Amino acid sequence: MLRNVLSGILVCTAAGGLFGQSARRRPVSDLVADPAVKKSLAALDAMKVPMASRLAEIAAIESPSGQEQRRAAKTAEYMRAIGLSDVIVDAAPNAIGRIPGRSGKALVFISTLDDLQTVAEHQKAAPRPPWVEGDRVIGPGSNTSSTTISMLAAAEALIGSGLRPEHDLVFAAVAQEETGMTGMKKLFQDYRERALAFVDILGDGRSISYGAIGIHWWQVKASGPGGHTLGGGLPNVNQAIGRSVDRILQLPQPEREKSSRTVLSISIINSGAVFNHKPETGWFSLDIRSTDAGVISEIEDAVRHILSQVSQETGIKLEMEPFQLTPGGQIPGAAESPLVKTSVEIARFLGLDPTLSNSGSSNMNVAVGAGVSAIGLGGNRGGERGTPKEWADVPAMVTTAKHVFLLAVAMGNCN
């Protein structure tokens, strides 16, 4: 049930649908013995060079969050080249293609199109575009985009395998993950009625998230009379800000919050511009995180009570304004669902020892927060992300592609 709508964290009554406890699935041990599957896995091993080349090409395209159009267009070009159907670039812009199934339902795979703004700055300053060196693609823009290339390689292997899915297999590179998950929100609205599950590809699957941590960012804004120092005194927005910050940071942290990974932080305090003028406005940040909807709600209510008290004491107006509210959620039974169990089996087949988490923080949050099954495949991509020396690991890209391929065959009921 929805414990608190405002918190954006949904706790579902079941991990139902076709991916619930009673779902049919092909055991991975049987799956990997299939001659078509064996052939496709070998084909993915042979795709290291073209995968690295594609990554070097797409990584050279500057794609800070909110400016992904060129990278989306290039990704759509790759999708058409490998034979995906109904390829589009939507308004987000998300690049989307699919392998049609028969059921009318869909399994949706997701990668991320955008980079941090700092990556674009490093790309501009780099002496050369990304390049391939041994088992690495080196250069700003290579790390995050490696999962897009892995996703497309898995799709290409599926098309080449001759296997046909029961459910649509959708492959989407989504925009604006770093700035509010805007692309994922649009994709989810477009597919929520027929999506069996969403798989967020963040790495090779050595970590698997099946639940999501809610992250609520607020700006607490203060406003009141300004004036020159000589006519200063009270009321003063800085008094209200300081008093509020002090009391908020003294809020008790119940024992139960340790298990819900609850965190409350104030990182930014902003007001005033010159020494001799009392500011009219100011603000401070508020970062609340928890896997428990009730805890986030309680903290927000406590903060509102503090702000009301301080406003009455100081005569300064204090308001909470949402900056970014990232949904989260827990779906009972998700850890034992066929989707998670199959992914764990695949990871082990690939030589990984996967860890499980109920506190993912990525595009998957949008689906889980609305009660729809989703997992995040985390793990190795490379190193030094967000620095001029950023690089992607090509063998890890192949492993990621194999994980996506096998998960699509198993959960898409390909035959």
N, C-alpha and C positions, 0 to 999 in steps of 0.2 A: 504494500500500500504506500501511498505518498504520505510521508510523515510530515513534511514541511515544504509547501510549494515554493515559498520564497527562497529557501536554501538551495533549491535546484538539485537536491540529492534524492533519488528515488530508490526505495527499497521494495523490490517486487515480491509477489507472493509465490512465484515459481519460475524456474528456468525453462519454461514451457516451449511450445512450438515444436517444430521438427527436430530442434537441437536440444530438447529437454531430455529427461532421464530415459524416456522410452524410445528415443530416436534410433533409427536404423543407421548403422555405419559399417563400412568395410574395415575389418581389423588391419592394422598397418602391416602385420606379418604376412597376411594374404596379399595385401596391396603390392608390396615390393617384390613379390614373386611373379606378378603378372608380366609377361614378356613385353607388352607395350609400355608398361611403367619402367621396367629395366632399361629399355631402349631410350626412353625420354630422359632418365637420370644420366645415362651416358652422354646423351646429346647436350645436356646442361654442362657437364664437365668439359665438353669440347667448345663451349661458347665463351670461355674466359676472355679470349682476345677480342671478339666483337663486343662483349659486354663492357670491357675496359675502354674500348674506343668510343662507344656510345656515351659512357659516363664522362669521358674527357670532353666530348662535344657539348653535352647538356650542362655540365658544370661550369663551362665558360660563359654561360648566359647569366647575367646579373638578374637576380630574382628575389629582392628583398620583399618582405611581407607586404602585400597590397600592390605589388608591381610584377606579377607573375605572368603577364600576358605572353611574352616571347617564349618563356620556358614551357608554358602550357601548350602553345602552338607547336613547338618542337616535339613535345611528348605525344601530342595527337598525331603528328606525322609518323612517329615510330609506331604508334598503335595501328595506323592504317597499313603500314608496311608489313607488319607481322600478321595481318589478316583479321584483326578484331572487327566486329560488326558495330554499326550505329555509332561511330566515333563522333564525339562532339567536344567543343570547348564551350562551357556555359558561362553565365555572367559573373561567376565568382572571381576568377576563372578556374574551373576545374576541367581537367582533361579526362574524359570517360569513354571507355569502350567495353564491349562485352562478348562473351561466347554464349550464344543462345541455348537455353534449355527447353524443357517441355512442360514444367509444372506451373509456370507463372510466378514462382518464387525466385529469390535471388540470394546468393552469397556474395557479399561485397568486400573486395580487397582495397585497401587504402594505402597510399604513400603520400609523402609531403612534397609540395612544389616549392615552398618558400624557404628562404634563408634568413638568418639574422641580418639586421642592417649592417653590422660590422663586417659580415662576410662580403657584402657588396663593396664596401670600402676597401677591403683587402684585395678584391678582384681588380678594382681600378688601379691600385698601387702595384699590383704584381708585374714583374718584368716579362712574364710570358703566360699564356693560357695554361690550364691544367694539362698535364702530360702523363703518359704511362711509363713507369719505370719498374721493370720486373713484375712483381705481384701487387704493385700499388698504382693508384691514380693519385697524383700529387697536385695540389693547388686548391686555393679557396673555392668553395662551392661543391667540392667532390664528396664530402662526407654524407650529408643528408640525402643528396640526390642518388646515392648508391642504391637506396631501397627502391626507388622508382625503376631503375634499370633492372634490378632483381625481379621486381613484380612483372615487368614486361617480358623478361626472359622466361619466367614461369608460364606466362600466357602463351608465348611462342611455342614452348615445349608442349603445352596442352593441345594447341591447334595441330601441331605436327604429329601428335601421338595417335590421332584417329579416334580417341576416346570421345564419347558424347555425354554431356552432363544432363542429369534430370532437371537440375535447377540452373537458372542463368548464373554465369560467373561474370561478375562485374569487376572491372579494374579501373580505379579512379585515383588520379594524382590530384590532390586537393590543395587549394590555396589558403593563405592567411591562417595557418596553424598558429603562428607566433602572435597574431593579433586578434584573438577572440575566436579562433576556430571557425571563421566565417564560411569558408569553403565546405567544411564538414557539416555545418548546420544546414546548408543548402542541399548537399548531397543526401543528408538524412531525411529531410523533408520530402525529397523526391522519391526516396526508396523505402521509407518507413513502413508503408502498408504491405509491402511484399518481401521485405528483407528478413531472411532467416537469421542472419548474423552479419556483423561487420568484423573484419580482421585488419587491424592497424599494423602495418609492417614497419617496424623500427629497427630490426636487426634479425639475426639468424635463428632466434628462438631459444637461446640459452636462458632467457627469462621470459615468463608468460604471465601477463596481468589479466585477471578476469573480473576485477572490481576496480572502481575509480575513486580517487580522492577528490572531494569538492574543494575548490580554491576560490575564495571570495575576496576580491580587492575592492576596497572602498576609499574614496577621498572624503575626509571629514573637513568641511569648509566652515571657516569662522568669518564673521563680518561684524563690523561695528564702526564707531566714529574714529576718524583719523585726526591728525593735527600735528603742528610743530611741537618739538620738545618743550619749548617754553610754555605752551598751553596744554601740555600732556596730562599725565596722570591716568586715572581710571574713568570709564572702562577702557580696556586695552585687549585687543584680540590675542596678544601673546600670553597674557595671563590665563585666558580661557583655554588656549591651546596647551600651555604647560600643565595646567591643572588637570585637564582631560587626559593627556598622555600619561601623566603620573598615575592616575587612578585606573586607567585601562590596563596598564602594565602590571598593576597589583591584583588584577582579577584572579581568583583562586583557580588552580588547575586540578580538577577532580581526578582521583586515582583512575577512574574509568577512561580518561582521555589518553592514557598511555597506550591502551590497546587500540584506540581509534586514530592514532597518529595525529592528534590535534596540536596545532601550532597557532599562536597568536603573536604577531610581530608588527611593530611600527618602525618603518625604515626611513621615511622622509618627513621632515618638518620644514615648511616653507612659508616665510612671511617677511615683509619689509624689504627695502632697497637701499636706504640711506640711514646714517646714524641719527639724524636730527628730525626724523618724521615718524610719528606713530602710524603704523599701517592700518588701512581700512579693512584689509582682507588677509587671510592666510589659510593654510590647510596642512593636514598631515595624512599620511597613508595608513591604511589598516589592512593587514594580510591575515585572513583566517582560513585555516585548512583543517579538514577532518574527513574521515570516512563515515562519520556519524552525522546524519541530518539534524538530529536533536541537539547535539553539542554545538553545531554552528548556529542554530537558531537561538539557543540559550545565550551564547556569547554576544550575538548581535543585539538581543534584547537587553542584555546587561550594559552594552556600550550605549545604546539609546537612552537608558536610564541615567547613566553617568552624564551624558551630554545634556540631558534635560536639567539635571541638578546644577551642573556648572553654568549653564545658560542663566538659570534663575539667580545664581550667586553673583555672576559677573556682569550681567546685562548684555552679554555678547551672544549673537545668534549662531547656533551650531547646527549643521545639517550633514547627514550622511548621504553621499551620492555614489551610486555604483560605478566603478571604473571598469571592472571585468569580473563577471560571475561565471566561473567555469563549473559546469555541473559535474556531479559525481554520483556514485551509487553502489549498492550491493545487491546482487541477485542471489537469493538463497539457492543453494545447490549448484551454483555455477562451477565451483571447483571440481565437482564430480560429473559435470555434463560431458556428453560425447565430444563436444567441440574442444574442451580443455584436455580431456583424456587423450583424444586423438593427437592433438598438438604435442602433448608430452611424449607420447609414443614415437612420433616423428622425430622430435628432438633427440631422443635416445638412439634411434636408428641412425641418425646423422652424427653420432659420437659425442653429443652434448649431454650435460647433466643439468637439466633445467630447474630453475627455481620458480616458485609460484608467488604471486603477489595479489593482494586485493586493493592496492592503492595506486593504480596506474594514473598517469597524468599526460594525456595526449588526445588526439582526435577521437579515440574510443570513448572518452568521457561523455560525448554528446549522445551516443547511442545508449550506453549504460544508464545515463541520467534519465532517459526516457523509458527505461524498462526493456530495452531490446538487447539481446545477447551480443556481446562484443568481447574480443580479446586483443591484447597488444603483444606482438612478438618483439621482444627486446633482445639486446645482445651486441655482438661485435659488428662494427662498421668500419673501423679504422682508428684514427687518432687526431689529436690537436684540433678538434672542431672549433671553428670561430677564430682561428689564428692564421697568419700568413703561411704557416707550414702544414695546414690541413691536408689530410690524405685519407683515401679509402682503400680497404683491403679487398682485393679481387677474389681470393678464395672464400672470404666471408660472404661476398656477394653471391657466389655460386651456391653456397650452403643455404643462404636466405632464399634463393630462387627454388632450390629443391624443397625446402620446407613449405613454401607457398604452393608449389606444384602438387605435392603429396596431399596437403590439406584440401586443396581444391578437388582433387580426384576423390578423396575419401568422403568429404562432406557434401560435395556436389553430386555424389552418386554417379560418377562417370563410369561408363562401360562400353 
